[in-house]
Amino acid sequence: MCRLCELKTGAPDQAGAPPTPSHRWNSRRGFLLAAAAASALPAAAQVDVGRASAFAKLVPAEEIEASAAKQYQQMLKQAASQGALAPPDHPQLLRLRRIASELIPFTPPWNPRSRQWTWEINLLGSKQLNAFCMPGGKIAFYTGILEQLQLSDDETAQIMGHEIAHALREHARARMGKGAATSIGAGLLSQVLGLGDLGRTVTNYGAELLTLKFSRDDETEADLVGLELAARGGYDPQAGVSLWRKMQNASKGAPPQWLSTHPAGATRIADIEKTLPQVQALFEKARRN
């Protein structure tokens, strides 16, 4: 999953493990947004990101969504046991759920399956600058990103849209499919060339670089789709620029773009600025309505 891309400031969590809590809350109740909330069908997309990756077809959507739901519930249970799960009446959680409810109705054109998803939005107490949306619409924000970056509603909506876009475009599913296909191809190549373990090492490194490029494309795609979702929901797309400037400052010392899984901050901001004219009218229309 994305987990807000380049903004991790702490050590990576183990798969499915909750963050180390910096806040303690007593309630572990989750929040479900009815699938009917996604029934509105907006007009044709304004941003052009091409077709979704064909690698996604190698992994059944139902299986990855079911697995994501299971891992998400395990994460919430562990977070609750550590007092790191926000209660239903927490102001920041209410804010996140309000923003989500204004973006979710515009998701079906990007992925018809989103009509069937049981959307969940939860807040985890941690200093990490982090957020993610798992397959099937399972969203989590960390308090660190809201508090340390002092995000406005418009900026929060950009993050929300970006993370939702990863799920809509099935980037995790595609990466799993590509990983399986790459592993099969690398193994066959090593056998044919008689390279043994050395061949596996070389081909795995090459596959990693290919995967990194693929992931950068995912991130650019999520930025643009998220920009449109937020605009349709009535959130100023100009906030995408201020958001990523904050993120750029927060991720100083990141690796060069070629070896990064995500676009460099300047590249990201330039892509967003280039897209603003395409989505500005959507925002203005949403605000009028």
C-alpha positions as CSV (number, residue, x, y, z in Angstrom):
1,M,0.0,0.0,0.0
2,C,1.1,3.6,-0.4
3,R,1.1,4.7,3.2
4,L,1.5,8.2,1.9
5,C,4.5,7.5,-0.3
6,E,7.7,9.3,0.5
7,L,6.6,10.8,3.8
8,K,7.4,8.0,6.2
9,T,9.5,9.5,9.0
10,G,9.7,6.5,11.2
11,A,10.9,3.0,10.7
12,P,8.6,0.9,8.5
13,D,5.9,-1.0,10.4
14,Q,5.6,-4.7,10.0
15,A,2.8,-5.8,7.7
16,G,-0.5,-5.3,9.4
17,A,1.1,-3.9,12.6
18,P,-0.2,-0.7,14.0
19,P,2.0,2.3,14.6
20,T,3.8,2.9,17.8
21,P,1.1,5.0,19.6
22,S,1.8,8.6,20.7
23,H,-1.8,9.1,21.8
24,R,-4.1,6.7,23.8
25,W,-7.8,6.3,23.2
26,N,-10.3,4.0,24.7
27,S,-12.7,3.3,22.0
28,R,-12.0,0.9,19.1
29,R,-15.3,1.4,17.2
30,G,-14.8,1.8,13.4
31,F,-16.8,3.8,11.0
32,L,-18.6,2.4,7.9
33,L,-19.6,4.6,5.1
34,A,-22.6,3.0,3.3
35,A,-21.9,1.9,-0.2
36,A,-24.9,3.9,-1.3
37,A,-22.8,7.0,-0.6
38,A,-20.9,6.2,-3.8
39,S,-24.0,6.1,-6.0
40,A,-23.6,9.5,-7.6
41,L,-22.0,9.3,-11.0
42,P,-20.1,12.4,-12.1
43,A,-19.3,13.4,-15.6
44,A,-16.4,12.1,-17.6
45,A,-12.9,12.4,-16.1
46,Q,-11.0,15.6,-16.7
47,V,-7.6,14.2,-16.1
48,D,-6.1,11.6,-18.5
49,V,-4.0,8.9,-16.9
50,G,-4.6,6.2,-19.4
51,R,-5.8,2.7,-18.8
52,A,-5.2,0.8,-15.6
53,S,-2.3,-1.7,-15.6
54,A,-3.0,-5.1,-17.2
55,F,-0.9,-6.7,-14.5
56,A,-3.9,-6.2,-12.1
57,K,-5.8,-8.9,-14.0
58,L,-3.3,-11.5,-12.8
59,V,-4.7,-11.2,-9.2
60,P,-8.5,-11.6,-8.5
61,A,-9.9,-8.3,-7.1
62,E,-12.1,-10.2,-4.6
63,E,-9.2,-12.0,-3.1
64,I,-7.0,-8.9,-2.5
65,E,-9.9,-6.9,-1.2
66,A,-10.8,-9.6,1.3
67,S,-7.2,-9.9,2.4
68,A,-7.0,-6.1,2.8
69,A,-10.2,-6.1,4.9
70,K,-8.8,-8.8,7.2
71,Q,-5.5,-7.0,7.6
72,Y,-7.2,-3.7,8.2
73,Q,-9.3,-5.2,11.0
74,Q,-6.3,-6.8,12.6
75,M,-4.5,-3.4,12.5
76,L,-7.5,-1.7,14.1
77,K,-7.6,-4.4,16.8
78,Q,-3.9,-4.0,17.6
79,A,-4.1,-0.3,17.6
80,A,-7.1,-0.4,19.9
81,S,-5.2,-2.6,22.3
82,Q,-2.5,0.0,22.5
83,G,-4.9,2.8,23.0
84,A,-3.9,4.2,19.5
85,L,-7.3,4.1,17.8
86,A,-9.3,7.3,17.9
87,P,-12.8,7.2,19.4
88,P,-15.8,7.9,17.1
89,D,-16.3,11.4,18.5
90,H,-12.7,12.5,18.0
91,P,-12.8,15.9,16.2
92,Q,-10.0,15.0,13.7
93,L,-11.7,11.7,12.9
94,L,-15.1,13.4,12.3
95,R,-13.3,15.8,10.0
96,L,-11.7,13.0,8.0
97,R,-15.0,11.2,7.7
98,R,-16.8,14.3,6.5
99,I,-14.1,14.9,3.8
100,A,-14.3,11.2,2.8
101,S,-18.1,11.4,2.5
102,E,-17.7,14.3,0.0
103,L,-15.2,12.5,-2.2
104,I,-16.5,8.9,-2.2
105,P,-19.6,9.7,-4.4
106,F,-17.3,10.5,-7.3
107,T,-15.3,7.2,-7.2
108,P,-17.4,4.8,-9.4
109,P,-16.3,6.2,-12.8
110,W,-12.7,5.4,-11.9
111,N,-13.6,1.9,-10.6
112,P,-17.2,0.5,-10.7
113,R,-16.3,-2.0,-7.9
114,S,-16.1,1.0,-5.5
115,R,-19.9,1.0,-5.4
116,Q,-19.7,-2.3,-3.6
117,W,-17.0,-1.4,-1.1
118,T,-17.7,-1.0,2.6
119,W,-15.7,2.2,3.1
120,E,-14.0,2.6,6.5
121,I,-12.1,5.7,7.8
122,N,-10.1,5.5,11.0
123,L,-7.5,7.7,12.8
124,L,-4.4,6.2,14.4
125,G,-2.4,8.0,17.1
126,S,1.2,8.2,15.9
127,K,3.8,10.8,15.1
128,Q,4.4,9.3,11.7
129,L,3.5,11.4,8.6
130,N,1.4,8.8,7.1
131,A,-1.9,7.8,5.5
132,F,-3.2,5.1,3.2
133,C,-6.2,3.5,1.5
134,M,-6.1,-0.3,1.2
135,P,-7.9,-2.1,-1.6
136,G,-11.7,-2.1,-1.0
137,G,-11.7,1.4,0.5
138,K,-10.0,0.9,3.9
139,I,-8.6,4.3,4.9
140,A,-6.3,5.2,7.8
141,F,-4.7,8.5,8.7
142,Y,-2.0,9.0,11.3
143,T,-2.4,12.0,13.7
144,G,1.2,13.0,12.9
145,I,0.5,14.1,9.3
146,L,-2.5,16.2,10.4
147,E,-0.8,17.8,13.3
148,Q,2.8,18.2,12.2
149,L,2.0,19.6,8.8
150,Q,-1.0,21.6,10.1
151,L,-3.1,20.6,7.1
152,S,-6.2,22.6,6.0
153,D,-9.3,20.8,4.9
154,D,-8.3,21.4,1.3
155,E,-4.9,19.9,1.8
156,T,-6.3,16.9,3.7
157,A,-8.7,16.3,0.8
158,Q,-5.7,16.1,-1.5
159,I,-4.2,13.4,0.6
160,M,-7.5,11.6,0.9
161,G,-8.0,11.8,-2.9
162,H,-4.5,10.6,-3.6
163,E,-4.8,7.6,-1.3
164,I,-8.3,6.7,-2.6
165,A,-6.9,6.9,-6.1
166,H,-4.4,4.2,-5.4
167,A,-7.3,1.9,-4.4
168,L,-9.5,2.9,-7.4
169,R,-6.7,2.4,-9.9
170,E,-5.8,-0.9,-8.1
171,H,-2.1,-0.1,-7.8
172,A,-1.5,-2.7,-5.1
173,R,-3.3,-5.4,-7.2
174,A,-1.2,-4.5,-10.2
175,R,2.0,-4.5,-8.2
176,M,1.2,-8.0,-6.9
177,G,0.5,-9.2,-10.5
178,K,3.7,-7.6,-11.8
179,G,5.7,-9.1,-9.0
180,A,4.4,-12.6,-9.8
181,A,5.0,-12.2,-13.5
182,T,8.5,-10.7,-12.9
183,S,9.4,-13.6,-10.5
184,I,8.4,-16.2,-13.0
185,G,10.3,-14.4,-15.8
186,A,13.5,-13.9,-13.8
187,G,13.6,-17.6,-12.7
188,L,13.2,-18.8,-16.3
189,L,15.9,-16.4,-17.5
190,S,18.4,-17.5,-14.9
191,Q,17.8,-21.2,-15.8
192,V,18.2,-20.5,-19.5
193,L,21.4,-18.5,-19.1
194,G,22.8,-21.0,-16.5
195,L,23.5,-18.1,-14.1
196,G,22.2,-19.8,-10.9
197,D,22.1,-17.6,-7.8
198,L,24.1,-14.9,-9.4
199,G,21.6,-14.7,-12.2
200,R,18.8,-14.4,-9.7
201,T,20.6,-11.5,-7.9
202,V,21.2,-9.6,-11.2
203,T,17.7,-10.1,-12.6
204,N,16.1,-9.3,-9.2
205,Y,18.0,-6.0,-9.1
206,G,16.9,-5.2,-12.6
207,A,13.3,-6.1,-11.7
208,E,13.5,-3.8,-8.7
209,L,14.4,-0.8,-10.8
210,L,11.6,-1.6,-13.2
211,T,9.2,-1.8,-10.3
212,L,10.5,1.5,-8.9
213,K,9.7,3.2,-12.2
214,F,6.3,1.6,-12.3
215,S,5.6,2.8,-8.8
216,R,6.6,6.4,-9.7
217,D,4.0,6.2,-12.5
218,D,1.5,5.0,-9.9
219,E,2.2,8.0,-7.7
220,T,1.8,10.5,-10.5
221,E,-1.4,8.9,-11.5
222,A,-2.7,9.0,-7.9
223,D,-1.8,12.7,-7.6
224,L,-3.9,13.6,-10.7
225,V,-6.9,11.4,-10.0
226,G,-6.9,12.5,-6.4
227,L,-6.8,16.1,-7.6
228,E,-9.9,15.6,-9.6
229,L,-11.7,13.7,-6.8
230,A,-11.0,16.5,-4.3
231,A,-12.1,19.2,-6.8
232,R,-15.4,17.4,-7.5
233,G,-15.9,17.2,-3.7
234,G,-15.5,21.0,-3.4
235,Y,-11.9,21.2,-2.3
236,D,-9.6,23.7,-3.8
237,P,-7.1,22.0,-6.2
238,Q,-4.6,24.8,-5.5
239,A,-4.1,23.1,-2.2
240,G,-2.3,20.3,-4.0
241,V,0.6,22.7,-4.5
242,S,0.8,23.9,-0.9
243,L,0.5,20.3,0.3
244,W,3.4,18.9,-1.7
245,R,5.5,21.9,-0.7
246,K,4.9,21.0,2.9
247,M,5.7,17.4,2.1
248,Q,8.8,18.4,0.2
249,N,10.1,20.2,3.3
250,A,9.2,17.2,5.5
251,S,11.1,14.7,3.3
252,K,14.4,16.5,3.0
253,G,17.2,14.1,2.4
254,A,15.1,11.8,0.3
255,P,17.0,9.7,-2.4
256,P,17.4,11.0,-6.0
257,Q,14.4,10.7,-8.2
258,W,15.8,7.9,-10.3
259,L,16.2,5.6,-7.3
260,S,13.1,6.8,-5.5
261,T,9.7,5.0,-5.7
262,H,8.1,8.4,-6.0
263,P,8.4,11.6,-8.1
264,A,10.7,14.3,-6.7
265,G,8.9,17.1,-5.0
266,A,9.6,19.7,-7.8
267,T,8.4,17.2,-10.5
268,R,5.3,16.5,-8.5
269,I,4.4,20.1,-8.0
270,A,5.0,20.9,-11.7
271,D,2.7,18.0,-12.8
272,I,0.0,19.3,-10.4
273,E,0.3,22.9,-11.6
274,K,0.0,21.7,-15.2
275,T,-3.2,19.9,-14.3
276,L,-4.9,22.6,-12.3
277,P,-6.7,24.2,-15.3
278,Q,-8.4,20.9,-16.1
279,V,-9.9,20.6,-12.6
280,Q,-10.4,24.2,-11.5
281,A,-13.9,24.4,-13.2
282,L,-15.0,21.3,-11.3
283,F,-14.0,22.9,-8.0
284,E,-15.8,26.1,-8.8
285,K,-19.0,24.2,-9.9
286,A,-18.9,22.1,-6.7
287,R,-18.6,25.3,-4.6
288,R,-21.5,26.9,-6.4
289,N,-23.7,23.9,-5.7
